[in-house]
Amino acid sequence: MESEIKPLNPIAIDLGPLQVHWYGIIIGVGILLGLLLAMRESERRGLEKETFLDLILYAVPIAILSARIYYVIFQWDYYSQYPGDIIKIWNGGIAIHGALIGSVITAVVFAKKRGISFWKLADIAAPSILLGQAIGRWGNFMNQEAHGGEVSRSFLEGLYLPDWVINQMYINGTYYHPTFLYESLWNFIGVMVLLFLRKVNLRRGELFLSYVIWYSIGRFFVEGLRTDSLMLTDTLRIAQVISIVLILLAIGLIVFRRAKGYANKRYLES
């Protein structure tokens, strides 16, 4: 009976006053696996093994903070009434675009202080970032958020999804599009594409810019299905606007850097 379907418990460990949420664990796993992937590649590219470990100590907290600030800004009507909820990131509500802004700024400053090319760092990190995003979306799954509009159970069964995924998409008596899953799969495919592009030996910076384009294309279409989008106006979804801007900016940077001779080095060059 559908009325008997119970959602998965979003709390992994409950020790009374201390609760550990699956949301945080899953995001942490994504960060860890992305870090290991970047550290392995950075050694191949002639960087010290600790480079990304040092970078992530700054980038992760700044990214989480900027992601939350970004989300709160565009949901200020709510948070101005409930300021105590601003710190409750375990309930969801961190925006990927906000995290990217914080991460990029941190990486630029870090690269300058270490005397390393930002574009070299960004290229190495690109698959790791996308891997972290692919895994992190399953945190949304545990919180039953970032879903799309209403669908039928037969629709979800037609996607050949396991029952535990279908059941988790049953929220308050209704089944919903598993948009978290669509984006996660798009990102996992993107990781494979970026790992392949490493071997193609693109010009420096273009692997990261390819990541920006790939992710933004997927996010634009998935965002159109979601029901919890941050809105710029009544009809404009912020994530879709940002996605279009990022695609155009990334393409423009590829053309500009090639024209000006700023991208003469290749990815596999030291």
LUMZA-917059 format. One record per residue (C-alpha): residue in three letters; x negated, y negated, z negated; residue number from 1. Coordinates in Angstrom, 2 decimals, always signed. Layout:
# LUMZA-917059
 res      xx      yy      zz   n
 ALA       X       Y       Z NUM
...
//
This chain:
# LUMZA-917059
 res      xx      yy      zz   n
 MET   +0.00   +0.00   +0.00   1
 GLU   -1.31   -3.44   +0.94   2
 SER   -0.07   -4.86   -2.33   3
 GLU   -2.51   -2.52   -4.11   4
 ILE   -5.59   -3.68   -2.21   5
 LYS   -8.05   -5.24   -4.60   6
 PRO  -10.92   -7.47   -3.49   7
 LEU  -14.51   -6.59   -4.28   8
 ASN  -15.74   -8.09   -7.52   9
 PRO  -17.84  -11.19   -6.70  10
 ILE  -19.71  -10.74   -9.99  11
 ALA  -22.53   -8.21   -9.82  12
 ILE  -23.63   -8.35  -13.46  13
 ASP  -21.43   -9.54  -16.32  14
 LEU  -23.16   -9.95  -19.67  15
 GLY  -20.54  -12.17  -21.26  16
 PRO  -21.94  -15.70  -21.14  17
 LEU  -24.33  -14.65  -18.36  18
 GLN  -22.85  -13.73  -15.00  19
 VAL  -24.83  -12.91  -11.88  20
 HIS  -22.81  -13.35   -8.69  21
 TRP  -23.27  -11.31   -5.54  22
 TYR  -23.32  -14.60   -3.63  23
 GLY  -26.61  -15.58   -5.24  24
 ILE  -28.10  -12.10   -5.00  25
 ILE  -27.35  -11.83   -1.28  26
 ILE  -28.76  -15.26   -0.52  27
 GLY  -31.83  -14.35   -2.57  28
 VAL  -32.31  -11.15   -0.57  29
 GLY  -32.06  -13.12   +2.66  30
 ILE  -34.69  -15.58   +1.47  31
 LEU  -37.02  -12.79   +0.33  32
 LEU  -36.81  -10.81   +3.58  33
 GLY  -37.26  -13.97   +5.61  34
 LEU  -40.32  -14.87   +3.55  35
 LEU  -41.90  -11.45   +4.04  36
 LEU  -41.33  -11.68   +7.80  37
 ALA  -42.89  -15.16   +7.94  38
 MET  -45.88  -14.20   +5.77  39
 ARG  -46.64  -11.23   +7.98  40
 GLU  -46.55  -13.34  +11.13  41
 SER  -48.46  -16.26   +9.63  42
 GLU  -51.47  -14.00   +9.03  43
 ARG  -51.41  -12.99  +12.67  44
 ARG  -51.34  -16.66  +13.66  45
 GLY  -54.40  -17.48  +11.59  46
 LEU  -52.77  -19.12   +8.58  47
 GLU  -53.55  -18.27   +4.99  48
 LYS  -51.27  -15.58   +3.60  49
 GLU  -50.02  -17.87   +0.83  50
 THR  -48.97  -20.67   +3.18  51
 PHE  -45.31  -19.73   +3.39  52
 LEU  -45.19  -18.65   -0.23  53
 ASP  -46.35  -22.13   -1.19  54
 LEU  -43.93  -23.76   +1.25  55
 ILE  -40.92  -21.81   +0.04  56
 LEU  -41.50  -22.86   -3.57  57
 TYR  -40.64  -26.40   -2.44  58
 ALA  -38.32  -25.66   +0.49  59
 VAL  -35.82  -23.34   -1.22  60
 PRO  -34.78  -25.58   -4.14  61
 ILE  -34.74  -28.64   -1.89  62
 ALA  -32.71  -26.78   +0.74  63
 ILE  -30.15  -25.61   -1.84  64
 LEU  -29.89  -29.11   -3.29  65
 SER  -29.52  -30.79   +0.10  66
 ALA  -27.03  -28.12   +1.23  67
 ARG  -24.89  -28.79   -1.82  68
 ILE  -25.15  -32.56   -1.49  69
 TYR  -24.13  -32.32   +2.17  70
 TYR  -21.09  -30.20   +1.26  71
 VAL  -20.05  -32.39   -1.67  72
 ILE  -20.29  -35.57   +0.42  73
 PHE  -17.79  -34.25   +2.94  74
 GLN  -15.54  -32.88   +0.19  75
 TRP  -15.75  -35.95   -2.00  76
 ASP  -11.97  -36.33   -2.30  77
 TYR  -12.01  -33.10   -4.31  78
 TYR  -15.27  -33.46   -6.21  79
 SER  -14.56  -37.02   -7.25  80
 GLN  -11.59  -35.60   -9.14  81
 TYR  -13.48  -32.56  -10.47  82
 PRO  -17.13  -33.62  -10.89  83
 GLY  -17.81  -30.66  -13.17  84
 ASP  -17.40  -28.36  -10.15  85
 ILE  -20.29  -29.97   -8.28  86
 ILE  -22.83  -27.68   -9.93  87
 LYS  -20.82  -24.48   -9.36  88
 ILE  -22.67  -23.33   -6.27  89
 TRP  -22.04  -19.69   -7.22  90
 ASN  -18.47  -20.24   -6.03  91
 GLY  -19.77  -21.10   -2.57  92
 GLY  -19.88  -24.49   -0.94  93
 ILE  -23.40  -24.93   +0.39  94
 ALA  -23.66  -26.15   +3.97  95
 ILE  -26.25  -24.61   +6.28  96
 HIS  -26.77  -27.88   +8.15  97
 GLY  -27.55  -29.61   +4.88  98
 ALA  -30.05  -26.88   +4.02  99
 LEU  -31.74  -27.25   +7.42 100
 ILE  -32.12  -30.99   +6.96 101
 GLY  -33.78  -30.51   +3.58 102
 SER  -35.96  -27.67   +4.82 103
 VAL  -37.22  -29.51   +7.90 104
 ILE  -38.09  -32.65   +5.92 105
 THR  -39.91  -30.52   +3.35 106
 ALA  -41.81  -28.63   +6.05 107
 VAL  -42.87  -31.85   +7.79 108
 VAL  -44.30  -33.27   +4.56 109
 PHE  -45.89  -29.93   +3.61 110
 ALA  -47.51  -29.51   +7.03 111
 LYS  -48.93  -33.03   +6.95 112
 LYS  -50.46  -32.53   +3.49 113
 ARG  -51.94  -29.15   +4.47 114
 GLY  -53.22  -30.36   +7.83 115
 ILE  -51.15  -27.76   +9.69 116
 SER  -49.05  -28.31  +12.79 117
 PHE  -45.38  -28.60  +11.79 118
 TRP  -44.37  -27.01  +15.08 119
 LYS  -46.61  -24.02  +14.40 120
 LEU  -44.99  -23.54  +10.99 121
 ALA  -41.51  -24.01  +12.45 122
 ASP  -42.11  -21.47  +15.23 123
 ILE  -43.32  -18.84  +12.78 124
 ALA  -40.39  -19.51  +10.45 125
 ALA  -37.65  -19.53  +13.11 126
 PRO  -36.78  -15.80  +13.06 127
 SER  -37.00  -15.82   +9.26 128
 ILE  -34.55  -18.69   +8.96 129
 LEU  -32.06  -16.95  +11.20 130
 LEU  -32.51  -13.65   +9.35 131
 GLY  -31.77  -15.42   +6.06 132
 GLN  -28.65  -16.97   +7.55 133
 ALA  -27.47  -13.61   +8.93 134
 ILE  -27.80  -11.96   +5.53 135
 GLY  -26.51  -14.96   +3.60 136
 ARG  -23.15  -14.89   +5.36 137
 TRP  -22.38  -11.70   +3.45 138
 GLY  -22.31  -13.83   +0.34 139
 ASN  -19.31  -15.58   +1.89 140
 PHE  -17.81  -12.14   +2.43 141
 MET  -18.07  -11.33   -1.28 142
 ASN  -16.44  -14.67   -2.16 143
 GLN  -13.70  -14.17   +0.47 144
 GLU  -14.55  -17.51   +2.08 145
 ALA  -15.69  -18.84   +5.45 146
 HIS  -12.95  -16.79   +7.13 147
 GLY  -10.78  -17.60  +10.11 148
 GLY   -7.07  -17.72  +10.73 149
 GLU   -4.45  -15.06  +10.13 150
 VAL   -4.63  -11.75  +11.97 151
 SER   -2.99   -8.35  +11.58 152
 ARG   -4.57   -5.28  +10.03 153
 SER   -4.27   -3.52  +13.39 154
 PHE   -6.38   -6.30  +14.93 155
 LEU   -9.14   -5.72  +12.40 156
 GLU   -8.90   -1.96  +12.84 157
 GLY   -9.28   -2.55  +16.58 158
 LEU  -12.69   -4.06  +15.83 159
 TYR  -13.70   -0.68  +14.33 160
 LEU  -14.50   -2.27  +10.99 161
 PRO  -14.81   -0.06   +7.89 162
 ASP  -11.93   -0.20   +5.42 163
 TRP  -13.99   -2.01   +2.77 164
 VAL  -14.52   -4.91   +5.17 165
 ILE  -10.90   -4.95   +6.31 166
 ASN   -9.64   -4.82   +2.74 167
 GLN  -11.86   -7.72   +1.73 168
 MET  -10.23   -9.75   +4.49 169
 TYR   -6.86   -9.26   +2.78 170
 ILE   -6.45  -12.49   +0.83 171
 ASN   -3.28  -13.52   -0.98 172
 GLY   -1.14  -11.20   +1.08 173
 THR   -2.62  -12.00   +4.48 174
 TYR   -5.41  -10.63   +6.68 175
 TYR   -7.90  -13.09   +8.15 176
 HIS  -10.53  -13.27  +10.90 177
 PRO  -13.90  -12.12   +9.49 178
 THR  -15.72  -15.13  +10.92 179
 PHE  -18.54  -14.58   +8.44 180
 LEU  -19.15  -11.28  +10.27 181
 TYR  -19.03  -12.84  +13.73 182
 GLU  -21.68  -15.39  +12.76 183
 SER  -23.79  -12.80  +10.94 184
 LEU  -23.87  -10.53  +13.99 185
 TRP  -24.68  -13.47  +16.28 186
 ASN  -27.57  -14.37  +14.00 187
 PHE  -28.90  -10.81  +13.80 188
 ILE  -28.92  -10.67  +17.62 189
 GLY  -30.66  -14.03  +17.59 190
 VAL  -33.42  -12.66  +15.37 191
 MET  -34.08   -9.96  +17.97 192
 VAL  -34.11  -12.58  +20.74 193
 LEU  -36.59  -14.77  +18.86 194
 LEU  -38.87  -11.81  +18.11 195
 PHE  -38.86  -11.04  +21.83 196
 LEU  -39.60  -14.68  +22.68 197
 ARG  -42.71  -14.50  +20.49 198
 LYS  -44.18  -12.14  +23.07 199
 VAL  -43.19  -14.44  +25.93 200
 ASN  -45.68  -16.95  +24.48 201
 LEU  -43.56  -20.07  +24.74 202
 ARG  -45.06  -23.49  +24.27 203
 ARG  -45.56  -24.54  +20.68 204
 GLY  -42.33  -25.77  +19.11 205
 GLU  -40.07  -24.13  +21.64 206
 LEU  -39.44  -20.99  +19.58 207
 PHE  -38.03  -23.13  +16.78 208
 LEU  -36.04  -25.24  +19.24 209
 SER  -34.70  -22.02  +20.80 210
 TYR  -33.52  -21.02  +17.33 211
 VAL  -31.73  -24.37  +17.00 212
 ILE  -29.99  -23.86  +20.35 213
 TRP  -29.06  -20.22  +19.69 214
 TYR  -27.67  -20.82  +16.23 215
 SER  -25.80  -23.96  +17.27 216
 ILE  -24.06  -22.24  +20.19 217
 GLY  -22.81  -19.44  +17.95 218
 ARG  -21.83  -21.80  +15.15 219
 PHE  -19.84  -24.01  +17.53 220
 PHE  -17.59  -21.17  +18.65 221
 VAL  -17.28  -19.44  +15.27 222
 GLU  -16.47  -22.74  +13.58 223
 GLY  -13.50  -23.15  +15.90 224
 LEU  -11.93  -20.06  +14.31 225
 ARG  -12.47  -21.06  +10.68 226
 THR   -9.80  -22.51   +8.41 227
 ASP  -12.11  -24.10   +5.84 228
 SER  -14.14  -26.39   +8.07 229
 LEU  -15.51  -29.67   +6.81 230
 MET  -13.72  -32.29   +8.89 231
 LEU  -15.05  -35.57  +10.26 232
 THR  -11.57  -36.62  +11.37 233
 ASP   -8.25  -34.80  +11.52 234
 THR   -9.37  -33.08  +14.72 235
 LEU  -13.18  -33.15  +14.69 236
 ARG  -14.99  -30.40  +12.79 237
 ILE  -18.30  -31.64  +11.43 238
 ALA  -20.18  -28.40  +12.14 239
 GLN  -19.08  -28.42  +15.78 240
 VAL  -20.14  -32.04  +16.25 241
 ILE  -23.51  -31.35  +14.60 242
 SER  -23.93  -28.22  +16.73 243
 ILE  -23.47  -30.15  +19.97 244
 VAL  -25.85  -32.87  +18.78 245
 LEU  -28.49  -30.28  +17.83 246
 ILE  -28.22  -28.46  +21.17 247
 LEU  -28.69  -31.70  +23.10 248
 LEU  -31.49  -32.83  +20.78 249
 ALA  -33.33  -29.52  +21.07 250
 ILE  -33.10  -29.49  +24.88 251
 GLY  -34.15  -33.14  +24.97 252
 LEU  -37.18  -32.43  +22.75 253
 ILE  -38.27  -29.53  +24.96 254
 VAL  -38.15  -31.73  +28.07 255
 PHE  -39.73  -34.75  +26.32 256
 ARG  -42.58  -32.82  +24.71 257
 ARG  -43.44  -31.11  +27.98 258
 ALA  -43.32  -34.38  +29.92 259
 LYS  -45.56  -36.16  +27.40 260
 GLY  -48.02  -33.27  +27.08 261
 TYR  -47.17  -32.67  +23.43 262
 ALA  -46.46  -28.99  +24.04 263
 ASN  -49.51  -27.83  +25.91 264
 LYS  -50.51  -25.23  +23.32 265
 ARG  -48.79  -21.86  +23.42 266
 TYR  -47.30  -19.92  +20.52 267
 LEU  -49.97  -17.22  +20.58 268
 GLU  -52.83  -19.73  +20.64 269
 SER  -54.53  -20.61  +17.36 270
//
